[in-house]
Amino acid sequence: MSDLSEEFKSNLANLYKNNQYSQLEFEIEKLGELDKLPKNILYLYSISIGLNPLSSDERLKISSKLLKKIYLEDKTNLEPLYNLAVISLKSGLYLDILELLIDALKLYPKDERIIEFIAKFNFVLSNLKESIKYYELLFELSPRKLEARISYLICLNYIPGISQEKYFQESKKISEIIEKEMKFDFVKDRNLKTKISLGFLSSDFKRHSVSFFLKDFLKNIDQNKFELTAFSNLSEVNHDDITRKLKKTFNHWYDIFNIPDENLVKFIREKKIDILIDLNGYTFGNRSKVISKRVANLQISWLGYCNTTGLTNMDYLFTDKNCIKHDEEKFYSENILYLPNIWNVMSKPDELPDVNDLPRLKKDIFTFGCFNNFQKISDDVVHVWSQIINKSNSRIILKNSINDNEDINKNLIKKFKKNNINPDKIIFYKYFQNQKNHLELYNQIDVALDTFPYNGVTTSFEANLMGVPVLTMKGNNFNSRCGESISKNSGAHFFLCENKNEYIEKAINLSKDFNFLSQNRKQLRDKILASPLFDMKDFCKNFTKLLVQIYDNTI
């Protein structure tokens, strides 16, 4: 098909230029067999699928397959490989592409994009030490890559043995990059209004953990004192039923996804926000550059990121006394605001399934479970869980809180096999968004095992709510002490462990002592609902009291 007309090629170019990807793909597909198309047309088709926001996972996989074919035919041209990596991260094809990238690095050992892709793929697969290794190799070549620095910092949250001092030092490197060209042209000015203008910035105003905590919190804020504004960095194509419900709780709602950073700084400043609460930190969809330039009188980090940002203009961080010790405040760039009980409270689900009896009484095998993000299942976690499974008549149910991916599951099984675990003892449940059906799955679990050093939060609230105790371990910073705060506030002190040995020992003993476990599971839901974990009214009162205090102390 080398005889394609110039008019046809020009039409494709215009469709691409105007982001009309679906029409472009349709025009190319009309030509017939894709494998017989000229390489440049096939390449354009593949890239279009990758850029098209309407592309399904299956179409993205087709794009990955074609780009791989194009790259392997000519390894001197790396553009198809780069695009293959980007699209494969979207489509969930990790293992095969990671191997391809590692081979490519042998040919191009100083190619920064290949190195960064290898680090990203390893992070997604929870090969955390490998991810760290490649990020550090990248920084030897290019130490000021902002996106890579942020990804590296996030990765440190998952690695055992990382001190808060080390984390703080790395966060300051990010703030130095972000703030290098920062203009200090914002003057704090108390607005002469009867209400405090309170803004929330997030990319997660949807069916997401952040919204599970935010929903009832917003309803309990005294709107005689506060005027609520949402700055939503969520693409409108991803708006859902939760988005629509949240919109109704705000006085003002602004979709800012398509607004560039410099324009957004001006836009938010014009709204004259007294206090802006950032719900992202460095998670996906963050607008840290905007925060760094200061867009509100006071800027606070809360809920979505349980660690320091290192940003000069992030004034405060909400936490509680269980998560950050007073002598550790020097390793957080923000001023620490301590809530009296717990740093966040979950909204009670609209539909709450019934709680079952101890599942072990109906089966011949004890069932542990964990529904945390699989990236939290580090090699150390796999090793500890394997010891528990090998020393007890048990199995474990796993359900990824982010997505359902075959490559991630395969990689995890491989790690368990290295620890002499029969794959039959690892049960994967599929990811889905229906909250009631998700909660019902906890009825299959006898005891939930928390991850470390990156604890579960939403999943720990959920497990307790469904009558399933959560075995967790103490950590060394905010991020790794969330489980400790949840345990102490729920009164589940027995299930809080000092170290790995105690964690293993208690898990094994729990799998044998049905009477003790049964007693601890009885009325657990009622106890949890009566605890600070779900006391939204008291939490909101304490939270807004702190907001008023810091507001009154500012200019």
PyMOL commands that set and color helices and strands:
alter all, ss='L'
color gray80, all
select helices_A, chain A and resi 6-17+21-29+34-36+39-51+57-73+79-91+95-107+112-124+128-141+146-156+164-179+209-220+236-238+241-247+261-270+288-292+326-331+359-362+374-376+379-390+406-418+423-425+435-444+458-465+479-490+493-495+500-510+514-521+524-529+536-553
alter helices_A, ss='H'
color red, helices_A
select strands_A, chain A and resi 196-202+226-232+252-255+275-278+298-301+316-320+335-339+366-370+394-398+426-428+447-449+470-473+496-497
alter strands_A, ss='S'
color yellow, strands_A
deselect
rebuild
show_as cartoon
